[in-house]
Amino acid sequence: MGTQDIEAEIEEIAGGEFEREPVPSSKLKSWKSFLGMYAGEHAAGTEFMIGPLFLTAGVSAFDLIIGLLLGNLLAVLSWRFLTAEIAVKHRLTLYYQLEKICGKKLVIGYNLANGILFCFLAGAMITVSATAVGIPFHMEMPKLTDTTPNGATWIIIVILIGAVISLIASKGYDTVSKAANWMSPAIVLAFLACGFVALGQLGVQSFSDFWNIWGEGSEPFPGQIKYTFWHVVIWSWFANAAMHVGMSDLSVFRFAKNPKSGWTTAAGMYVGHYMAWIAAALLYAVYLKSPEAQTFLANGEAPPVAPGPLANNAIGVFGIIAVVLAGWTTANPTIYRAGLAFQAIIPKASTFWVTIIAGTVATIAGLFPAFAMKLLGFVALYGFILAPFGAIIVFEHFFWKKTGIVQNYAEVANISYNKAVLFAWAISFGVFYFISLQFDVFLSFVTLPAWLTCGILFLIFSKRLQKTAWHQS
């Protein structure tokens, strides 16, 4: 997770230029510039939650180990052959490219959705950090089924963490990005250390012992759904749907010398979304053998997922620090990006105040453990909402000549919103969200159909609306 902040980091390196023009060849970056950033940014606070949550969904060894291998490969291929390919061709930010196709008013709607979802994600990371900060105060940890704050100590700690993160983010991205770069290797090292210590605590001496930690899987915990092989594959593919098939990382790869830089996302997927998720799951496997966890299970309750105590149990104070840093390095730039999204809607507001507003929303969200405890579902919803906007860009890029539609129609026709985009997104979202709710279909399973439908409808509606517009003119 977390590649939304790479965009700001590269913009900061490049002097924050080229928001409304193609990146010149003199500013292009080699693949090495992307490798380190993706490796670091995807081993972050979210990973401490996602790994254990897979265990609560009752995954088997094959589902988790092979499913993640395949799902992350599909994500890398999406970045390489869609995002990086289009980014290098046009060298524009997502927002400017959307504006050319959709019109300014629709981009405002996109920014609003993006900003709010960023705030909720940042709130989940404030929750993660709070589970570590609360350890010295003997704070009661939130349970997997908790939705509301569980006490005064929790509220105070979350508010303090949120205030600090918001103030730092409001000062601008320079300090944030440099600090994150320094911290990323330590966080990756902590995940590795946690994984190896947990293997020792579980008495693993062979690969078969490792495999048997998950074995044939189990029943999901109370309130969780059962994850099969395809749940793991599709969910891990679309965990960053907004970034790759949703085209958010156009803003990142517009600085790449060639599309092959898209392969560097494999560092993020297999360091963060493979090694780190499995390491975090191992921490939770250790906890599940404890008397405390067994008591919860005996009473038919789901044991809590609290990253702070899990990491502390494995590597002590270093684990606590790693969890705080991991949550911080994810929440901080996420709040910053949310602030920029809001600023695009209210351009007269200062960066400081929109970031404080975003931080306040994130802190309020952090008070409610549900955002972190239901992170698998939230990430699926996040991708489902934003990914179809990327289909608009992808389908226009590859099919505008074949279908005979006008490229960058909003810009050419000088309109503030493109009805073809609005109708295509609204219909695809409405139909497949209804299917998910009505027939209890896992939301990630309908993300790809919604994406494809949105792209196809956009071409159909564009053809018809543009034909009508030219006749009228």
C-alpha positions in Angstrom: 0.0 0.0 0.0 1.0 3.7 0.1 2.2 4.5 -3.4 0.1 7.6 -3.3 3.0 9.3 -1.5 5.6 8.4 -4.2 3.9 10.8 -6.5 4.5 13.7 -4.1 8.1 12.5 -3.5 9.0 12.5 -7.2 7.3 15.9 -7.6 9.3 17.2 -4.7 12.5 15.8 -6.4 11.6 17.5 -9.6 10.8 20.8 -7.9 7.0 20.3 -8.0 6.8 21.2 -11.6 5.0 19.9 -14.7 1.5 19.5 -13.1 -0.1 20.8 -16.3 2.5 19.9 -18.9 4.4 16.8 -20.1 7.6 16.0 -18.2 10.6 17.1 -20.3 13.3 14.5 -21.2 15.9 16.3 -19.0 13.9 15.4 -15.9 13.4 11.7 -16.5 14.5 9.1 -13.9 16.1 5.7 -14.3 14.4 2.5 -13.0 16.7 2.7 -9.9 14.8 5.8 -8.7 11.5 3.8 -8.6 12.9 0.5 -7.2 13.8 1.8 -3.7 10.6 3.9 -3.4 8.3 1.0 -4.2 10.1 -1.4 -2.0 9.9 1.0 1.0 6.4 2.4 0.5 4.8 -1.0 0.3 6.3 -2.3 3.6 4.2 0.1 5.8 1.6 0.3 8.5 -1.1 -1.4 6.4 1.0 -4.5 6.2 0.9 -5.0 10.0 -2.9 -5.2 9.8 -3.4 -7.1 6.5 -1.2 -10.1 7.3 -3.1 -11.0 10.5 -6.5 -10.3 8.9 -5.8 -13.0 6.3 -5.5 -15.5 9.2 -8.8 -14.3 10.7 -10.4 -15.2 7.2 -9.3 -18.8 7.7 -6.9 -19.0 4.7 -5.1 -22.3 4.0 -1.3 -22.4 3.3 -1.8 -22.9 -0.5 -4.4 -20.0 -0.6 -2.0 -17.6 1.1 1.4 -18.5 -0.2 0.5 -19.3 -3.8 -2.5 -17.0 -4.0 -0.3 -14.0 -3.0 2.4 -15.0 -5.4 -0.1 -14.9 -8.3 -2.2 -11.9 -7.2 0.9 -9.7 -6.7 2.2 -10.8 -10.2 -1.1 -9.6 -11.7 -0.6 -6.3 -10.0 2.9 -5.9 -11.3 1.7 -6.7 -14.8 -1.0 -4.1 -14.5 1.5 -1.4 -13.5 3.9 -2.5 -16.3 1.6 -2.9 -19.3 -1.1 -0.3 -18.4 0.1 2.4 -16.0 3.7 2.7 -17.1 2.9 2.3 -20.8 0.3 5.1 -20.8 2.4 7.3 -18.4 5.5 7.3 -20.7 3.4 8.0 -23.8 1.7 11.1 -22.4 3.8 12.1 -19.3 0.9 13.8 -17.6 -0.4 13.6 -14.0 -3.6 11.5 -13.5 -5.5 14.7 -12.6 -4.5 16.6 -15.7 -5.2 13.7 -18.0 -8.6 13.1 -16.3 -9.4 16.8 -16.7 -8.7 16.7 -20.4 -11.1 13.7 -20.9 -13.7 14.3 -18.2 -13.7 18.1 -17.6 -12.9 20.1 -14.5 -16.2 19.5 -12.6 -15.9 15.7 -12.8 -12.3 15.9 -11.6 -13.5 17.8 -8.6 -15.8 14.8 -7.8 -12.9 12.4 -8.2 -10.8 14.5 -5.9 -13.5 14.6 -3.2 -13.8 10.8 -3.2 -10.0 10.4 -3.3 -9.5 12.8 -0.4 -12.1 11.2 1.8 -10.9 7.7 1.1 -7.3 8.8 1.8 -8.5 10.2 5.2 -10.1 6.9 6.2 -6.9 5.0 5.2 -4.8 7.4 7.2 -7.2 6.9 10.1 -6.6 3.2 10.0 -2.8 3.9 10.2 -3.3 6.2 13.2 -5.1 3.2 14.8 -2.1 1.0 14.1 0.3 3.4 15.7 -2.0 3.8 18.7 -1.8 0.1 19.5 2.0 0.5 19.9 1.9 3.8 21.8 -0.7 2.4 24.2 1.5 -0.5 25.4 3.3 1.5 28.2 0.0 2.8 29.5 -1.5 -0.7 29.7 -4.2 0.4 27.3 -7.0 -2.0 26.4 -6.5 -3.1 22.8 -9.4 -2.8 20.4 -11.0 -6.2 19.5 -11.5 -7.4 15.9 -15.3 -6.7 16.2 -14.9 -3.3 17.9 -16.3 -0.3 15.9 -16.3 2.5 18.5 -13.6 3.8 20.9 -13.1 1.4 23.9 -12.1 3.9 26.5 -10.6 7.4 27.5 -7.0 6.2 27.1 -7.6 5.1 23.5 -9.3 8.4 22.6 -6.5 10.6 24.1 -3.7 8.6 22.4 -5.4 8.6 19.0 -6.0 12.4 19.2 -2.4 13.1 20.2 -1.0 10.9 17.4 -3.4 12.4 14.9 -2.5 16.0 16.0 1.3 15.3 15.7 0.9 13.6 12.3 -1.4 16.4 10.9 0.9 19.2 12.0 4.0 17.5 10.5 2.1 16.8 7.2 0.9 20.5 7.1 4.5 21.7 7.0 4.9 20.3 3.5 6.3 17.2 2.0 10.0 17.8 2.1 10.6 16.7 5.7 8.0 13.9 5.4 9.5 12.2 2.4 13.1 12.4 3.6 12.1 11.0 7.0 10.2 8.2 5.3 13.2 7.3 3.2 15.4 7.0 6.3 12.8 4.9 8.1 11.8 2.5 5.3 14.9 0.2 5.6 14.4 -0.1 9.4 10.7 -1.0 8.9 11.6 -3.7 6.2 14.2 -5.0 8.6 11.7 -5.1 11.4 9.2 -7.2 9.3 12.0 -9.7 8.4 13.1 -9.9 12.1 9.5 -10.4 13.2 9.0 -13.2 10.7 12.2 -15.1 11.7 11.5 -14.7 15.5 7.9 -15.8 15.0 9.1 -18.9 13.1 11.3 -19.7 16.1 8.4 -19.2 18.5 6.2 -21.5 16.5 8.9 -24.2 16.5 9.3 -24.2 12.7 12.3 -26.4 11.6 11.3 -27.3 8.1 9.2 -26.1 5.1 6.5 -28.6 6.0 6.3 -27.1 9.5 6.0 -23.6 7.9 3.3 -24.9 5.6 1.4 -26.5 8.4 1.0 -23.1 10.3 -2.0 -22.6 7.9 -2.4 -26.1 6.7 -5.8 -26.7 5.1 -7.2 -23.5 6.6 -9.8 -23.0 9.2 -13.3 -21.5 9.8 -13.2 -17.7 9.7 -13.4 -15.8 13.0 -16.7 -14.4 14.1 -17.7 -11.5 11.8 -15.2 -12.4 9.1 -15.8 -14.0 5.7 -14.0 -17.2 4.5 -11.2 -16.4 2.1 -10.5 -19.0 -0.6 -7.6 -19.1 -3.1 -9.4 -16.8 -5.5 -10.3 -14.3 -2.7 -6.5 -14.0 -2.0 -5.5 -13.7 -5.7 -8.1 -11.2 -6.6 -7.9 -9.1 -3.4 -4.1 -8.9 -3.6 -4.3 -7.9 -7.3 -6.7 -5.1 -6.6 -5.3 -4.0 -3.2 -3.8 -1.1 -5.2 -6.4 -1.0 -7.9 -6.6 2.8 -7.7 -2.9 3.0 -8.3 -2.5 0.7 -11.3 -5.7 0.0 -13.2 -7.1 3.2 -11.7 -4.1 5.1 -13.2 -3.2 7.1 -10.1 0.5 6.1 -10.6 0.5 7.9 -14.0 1.8 10.8 -11.9 4.7 8.6 -10.8 5.7 6.9 -14.0 5.5 10.0 -16.1 9.1 10.5 -14.9 10.2 7.1 -16.2 12.6 6.9 -19.1 10.7 3.9 -20.5 7.8 1.6 -19.6 10.1 -1.1 -18.3 10.4 0.9 -15.1 7.0 -0.5 -14.3 8.7 -3.8 -13.4 10.2 -2.1 -10.3 6.7 -2.4 -8.6 7.7 -6.0 -8.1 10.0 -4.8 -5.3 7.0 -3.3 -3.5 4.7 -6.3 -4.1 7.2 -9.0 -3.1 8.9 -7.2 -0.2 5.8 -5.6 1.2 2.8 -7.5 -0.1 4.4 -10.9 0.2 7.2 -11.0 2.7 5.7 -8.4 5.1 2.1 -9.8 4.9 3.3 -13.3 5.7 5.7 -12.1 8.4 2.8 -10.2 10.1 0.5 -13.2 9.7 3.2 -15.3 11.5 3.2 -12.8 14.4 -0.6 -13.3 14.8 -0.1 -17.1 14.5 2.1 -16.9 17.6 -0.5 -14.8 19.5 -3.3 -17.3 18.6 -1.5 -20.0 20.6 -1.4 -17.8 23.7 -3.8 -18.4 26.7 -5.4 -15.0 26.1 -6.3 -15.7 22.5 -7.5 -19.2 23.4 -9.8 -17.7 26.0 -11.4 -15.5 23.3 -11.8 -18.4 20.9 -13.3 -20.6 23.6 -15.9 -17.9 24.3 -16.7 -17.7 20.6 -15.1 -14.3 20.2 -12.5 -13.1 17.7 -9.1 -12.3 19.4 -7.9 -8.7 18.9 -5.6 -7.8 16.1 -3.2 -5.3 17.7 0.0 -4.8 15.7 1.8 -3.1 18.7 1.7 -6.0 21.1 2.3 -8.5 18.3 5.5 -6.9 17.2 6.5 -6.2 20.9 6.1 -9.9 21.6 8.5 -10.8 18.8 11.3 -8.1 18.9 10.5 -6.0 21.9 11.0 -2.2 21.9 12.3 -2.3 18.3 8.9 -3.8 17.3 7.0 -1.1 19.1 9.1 1.6 17.4 8.6 -0.1 14.0 4.8 -0.2 14.3 4.7 3.5 15.3 7.0 4.4 12.4 5.1 2.2 9.9 1.8 3.8 10.8 3.4 7.2 10.8 5.1 6.9 7.4 1.8 5.7 5.9 -0.6 8.1 7.6 1.6 11.3 7.2 1.9 11.4 3.4 -1.6 10.0 3.0 -3.0 13.0 5.0 -0.8 15.3 2.8 -2.2 13.8 -0.4 -5.7 14.1 1.0 -5.1 17.8 1.7 -3.9 18.3 -1.9 -7.0 16.6 -3.2 -9.2 18.9 -1.1 -7.1 21.9 -2.2 -8.0 21.1 -5.8 -11.6 21.6 -4.8 -11.1 24.8 -2.8 -8.0 26.3 -4.5 -8.1 29.5 -2.4 -7.5 27.6 0.8 -3.9 27.3 2.0 -2.1 24.0 2.0 -1.7 24.2 5.7 -5.4 24.5 6.4 -6.6 21.8 4.0 -4.0 19.4 5.4 -5.2 20.2 9.0 -8.8 19.5 7.8 -7.7 16.2 6.3 -5.8 15.4 9.4 -8.8 16.1 11.6 -11.0 13.8 9.5 -8.3 11.1 9.6 -8.0 11.4 13.4 -11.8 11.1 13.9 -11.7 8.0 11.6 -8.8 6.7 13.7 -10.9 6.8 16.9 -13.1 4.1 15.3 -11.2 0.8 15.2 -13.5 -0.5 12.5 -11.5 1.2 9.7 -8.4 -0.8 10.7 -10.2 -4.0 11.7 -12.1 -4.1 8.5 -9.1 -3.0 6.4 -9.5 -5.9 3.9 -13.1 -4.8 3.1 -12.2 -1.1 3.1 -9.3 -1.5 0.6 -11.6 -3.6 -1.7 -14.2 -0.7 -1.6 -11.5 1.9 -2.2 -10.3 0.2 -5.4 -13.8 -0.5 -6.5 -14.8 3.2 -6.4 -11.7 4.7 -8.0 -10.5 2.0 -10.4 -13.2 2.6 -13.1 -11.9 6.2 -13.6 -8.7 4.6 -14.8 -10.6 2.5 -17.3 -11.7 5.8 -19.0 -8.0 6.7 -19.6 -7.0 3.1 -20.6 -9.9 2.6 -23.1 -9.5 6.0 -24.7 -5.7 5.4 -25.0 -6.0 2.0 -26.7 -9.3 2.4 -28.6 -10.0 6.0 -29.5 -8.8 5.6 -33.1 -10.6 2.3 -33.7 -13.9 3.7 -32.4 -13.5 7.0 -34.0 -14.0 9.1 -30.9 -12.3 12.4 -30.2 -9.4 12.1 -27.8 -9.4 14.5 -24.8 -12.9 15.4 -25.6 -13.6 17.8 -22.7 -10.5 19.8 -23.6 -11.3 19.9 -27.3 -15.0 20.7 -26.9 -14.3 23.1 -23.9 -16.9 21.5 -21.6 -16.7 21.3 -17.8 -18.0 17.8 -17.6 -18.2 14.9 -20.0 -21.5 13.1 -19.7 -20.1 10.0 -21.3 -17.7 9.6 -18.3 -20.3 10.4 -15.7 -22.9 7.9 -17.2 -20.2 5.1 -17.7 -18.9 5.3 -14.1 -22.4 5.7 -12.5 -23.9 2.7 -14.3 -20.9 0.4 -13.8 -20.6 1.4 -10.1 -24.4 1.1 -9.5 -24.9 -2.2 -11.3 -21.9 -4.1 -9.7 -22.3 -2.6 -6.2 -25.9 -3.8 -6.3 -24.8 -7.3 -7.4 -22.3 -7.3 -4.6 -24.9 -6.4 -2.0 -27.8 -8.3 -3.3 -26.1 -11.6 -4.0 -23.4 -11.3 -1.3 -20.6 -11.3 -3.9 -17.1 -10.4 -2.6 -16.5 -6.8 -3.7 -13.0 -7.4 -5.2 -14.7 -10.0 -7.5 -16.7 -7.3 -9.2 -13.9 -4.7 -9.5 -12.6 -6.1 -12.8 -16.1 -6.4 -14.4 -17.0 -2.9 -13.2 -13.7 -1.6 -14.7 -14.3 -3.3 -18.0 -17.9 -2.2 -18.2 -17.0 1.4 -17.4 -14.4 1.5 -20.2 -16.8 -0.1 -22.8 -19.7 2.1 -21.8 -17.4 5.2 -22.1 -16.6 4.3 -25.7 -20.2 3.7 -26.6 -21.5 6.8 -24.9 -18.7 9.0 -26.3 -19.4 7.8 -29.8 -23.1 8.7 -29.5 -22.8 11.9 -27.6 -20.0 13.3 -29.8 -21.9 12.4 -32.9 -24.9 14.3 -31.6 -22.8 17.3 -30.5 -21.1 17.5 -34.0 -24.6 17.3 -35.7 -25.9 20.1 -33.5 -22.8 22.3 -34.2 
